[in-house]
Amino acid sequence: MQTLGKAIVEERLLDTRTSMSKVLSYFSQWRPTISPDPVTGVPTVSVTIERSNTEYTLKSIFDYLKQSGKEVYVAIDEFQTITDYPEQGTEALLRSYIQFIHNAHFIFSGSRQHLMYEMFGSPKRPFYQSTAMMTLQPLHEEIYYDFSSRWFVANNGSLSEEVFRQLYTLFDGYTWYLQSVLNRLYATEKHVTDYQQVREAILSILKDKSSQYEMIMTFLTDNQRNLLKAIARDNCVAQLQANDFLRKHELPSASSIKKALTALLDKDIVYQTARGYIVYDRFLDLWLKRTFY
């Protein structure tokens, strides 16, 4: 909540039309400090809170938004993290304020889809049916290629459409992985004409991430590690507790695998799609394939 409050205070205090005393009257327990950025010289705001009180902090934020009378748009990224707050009832408290402020519009986004769907799709949760839900699909291949190719051309280089198509297919069009590889290629290659260049870029990324992935593996139990490697080997698994799958990978009983799966899902290491279970991090998936098979 401090981040949300800071954004509001910063925007209003840097607006020359807004009285500082008026803003601070709504944030009496906060101590904003305005100072110039040492590099750009642009005024920045740092905020500290004298005492920790989630309810009081939220009330001051929404009271201020409500009295402003302006149409306000608030975008909160990784919204599902509020479920990890140590304070009890933050989700319900936030919902109770939002539903009574009519001049503010909220956009909630998050990368952990199963948690977001649970928060907004379960009748037991405070935000149930409070918003219109939307799943962002990958950018269309042609649009993405045109965008990427322009960067290479602007640098007096080129990007093969066929090579890009193979890369796009490898990661199912997901931007984060595509951008990571393309960025590596842009930094190291002038003309990308052969898929081997993509392989080298991916190997370079996996090498950089190797220590991180080795650490992840050390924190898993034997059953969790073995299940994770089995999923990576099969790419996508519809029935993890099926006897054929267990025998193929020499895994223990279905009950043990169910327990291991729950832990991997909770850690966001494995993700359930409409087709089955996959390794959530595509680079981790490739690292597992390369390391163990």
N, C-alpha and C positions, 0 to 999 in steps of 0.2 A: 504494500500500500504506500510505502514511502516513495517508491518510484513513480507511482501514479500521481501522488501529491506534488512531487518535485516537478513533473512535467507541467502540471497546471500552474503552479507558482511561477515557474520559469516563463511560461507563455504570457501570463498576465503581468508579471513585474517588468518584463521587457517591452510591454506595450505602453507607450508613452501616454496613452489616453486613460490608463488605469492608475488610480491612486494606490500607493504602496500601503498606506494605512488601512485602506478598504480591504485589500487582499489579506493583509496580516491579521485583520480582525477575525477572519474565519480560520486562521491557522495559528492561534495564540500559543499552542504548545510546540510550534515549530520555530526554528531559527534560521531563516534563509539568509545567505550571505552572497552578495553580488560582487563579482570580481572579473577583470578582463582575462580572456584566454591568453596565456603567455606567448602563443605562436600567432594566432589570428587577430588578437585584440578584441574579439567579439565578447560582449558581456556574457558570463555564465553564472549559473546559480547553484550553490551547494546547499543542501538542506539537512538539518539534524533535528531529531525529535527528543524532547526532554524526557518524556516517559513513554513506555510502550503500552498503548491501549488501542487495540485494533478497532473496537466499536467507536471510540471517540474520534479516531483518525478518519474512518470512513464517513462518519456523520459530518465532519468539517468539510471533507471533499465534496460530498453530494449537496450539502447546504449551499456551498459556494456555487456549484454548477447550476443549481436550481434558481438561485436569486439573480444570476447573471442575465437570465431572460433570453440568452442567445442560443441559436441552434449549435449544439456541440456534438462533435463526432469523436468518440473515444475508441481506439483500437488497442486491444490487449493481446499480445503474442504469447504463445505457450501458456494459455489460460489454465490448462489442466494442473499446473504446478500449485494452484491454491489448495489442492487436496493434500499437499505435503506440508502445509503450514502447521506449526505446533499448536496454534490457537484452535480451539474447538468451535465449529459452527460458522467459520468465515464464509463458506459458500452460501449458506442460508442468509447470513447477515448482509452480504453483498446483494443478493437477489432482492431482499426486502427494501433496500434503498433504490435500486435500479427501477423497480416496477412503479415507483411513484414520481419519477422525474421524467417529464414528458418532452423536455426540450433537448434531451441528450440521446444520442443514438450510439449503440455499442456494436463493435465487431470483435468477436472472440475467435482467435485462431490457435491451433495447436498441432504439433507434429505427432503426438501420441493419440492416434485416431480412436483406439478402443476406449481410452479414458474420456475423450471428448464425446463420443457417442453415448457413453454411459451417463455422463453429466447432463446431457441435453435430451437423451432419449429414454431414460428410466423414470417411471412414475414416482419412484421413491426419492428422486433428487430435486432440489429446489428450483433448478433451471429447466425442468421438464416442460417441453413445448413452449418455451419462452422466446425462441428464435426460429428463423428459417435456416435449416442446415444445408451446407453446400460442401461437396468434396472437390477439391481442385485437381483436375486431371493434368497429366503431362502436356507440355506444349506440343502442337502438331509438328511432325518431323520436318516438313518443308519449311515451316516458319522458323524452326530452331536452326535448320541448316543455313538459311538465308542470313539470319542474325550472326551466326558463328563465322560464316564465310567472309562476311564484310570486314570483320576484325583482321583476319589474315590478309585479305586483299589490301586493306588500309596500311598494312605493314609490309607491303610489296611481296606478299607471300600468297599461298593458295591452300585450300582445304578440299580434298577430293570428296565429292558427294557420296561415292560408294563407300569410302572409308568411314565417313560420318554415319552413314546408314547402319553399318555394322556396329559402331560404337553405340548408337542410339538403341539398337535392338538389344545389345548386351545389358544395358541398364534400364530397359523398358521406358526410356524417355525421361527418367527422373533427373531433374535439373541438377541437384547437388553433385551427383556423381559425374554427370556429363561435364559440368563446369570445372570440376576438379581436374579431369583428364585434359580437357581442352585448354585450360590454363597452363598446365604442364607442357603441353605441346606448343602452345603459343610462345612460351619462354625458351624452349629448346630447339624448335624446328621452324624453318622458313616455309618450306613447302611440304605439306602432309599429303603424300601420294600413295603410301603403302600401309596396310593395317599393322605391319610389324612395328611401325613407329608408335602406334597406339599401345601395342603390347608393352613396349619398352617404357612408355609413360606410366602405364598402370603398374608395372613392376617397380618403378621408382617410387610411386605412391605407397605401394605395399611395404616396401623397405622402410620408408619413413614411419609407417604406422606399426611396424612389427613389434616394437617394444610395448606399445599400448595394447596390442592384441594378446601378446604373451602374458601381460599382467592380468587381462580379463580372464584368461584361461586358468590362471593360478587361483582365482577366487571362486571357481566353480568346483562342485563335487565331481567325483568320477562319473556318476550317472549323467549329470548335466553336460559335462564335456563330451562324453560319448554320444549322447543324443544330439548335441549341437553338430558334431562332426558328421553324424549320419544324415541329418537334414541337409547339410551343405553338400554332401556327396550326391544326394538324390535331387537336389535343387528345390523341389517342392513336394511335400508329403501330405496327402489328404487324410490318411488314417495312421496316426503315429502309434496307436496301440494294437494295430493289426498284427497277427502272428507272423505273416510273411515278412513284414518290415522288421520285426524284432529278431527273427531268425537270421535274416540277411545281414544284419549289422551286429549280431551277437550281443543284443541288449538284454537286460534283465526283465523281470515280470512287468506286465502292463501297469500294475499299480505303482511300481517304482518309477516307471517312465512318466506316468501321469503327474507324479510329484515333481519330477525333474522339469517337466514341461511347464508346470505352473510357475516354478521359480524363474525359468528363462523368459516367460511371458511378462512376469512382473518386473524383470530387469530390462525389458525392451530389447533383449538380444534375439528373441524369436518373435515373429509376427504372424498372425493368422489372416490370410487373404481368403477370397471367395473360392480359390482353387485348392488351398491347403496351407500348411505351415512353411515359412521360409525364414532364412537368416535375415534379420532386419537390416543390418549394415551390409550393403553389397560388397564393399571392399573387404570386410571381415569374411564374407562368404568366399571370395576369391582367395583370400589368404589361407583359409582353412583347406580349400581344395589343393592349393599349391604346397602347403606344409605337410599335410597328412595323406595325400593320395597321389 
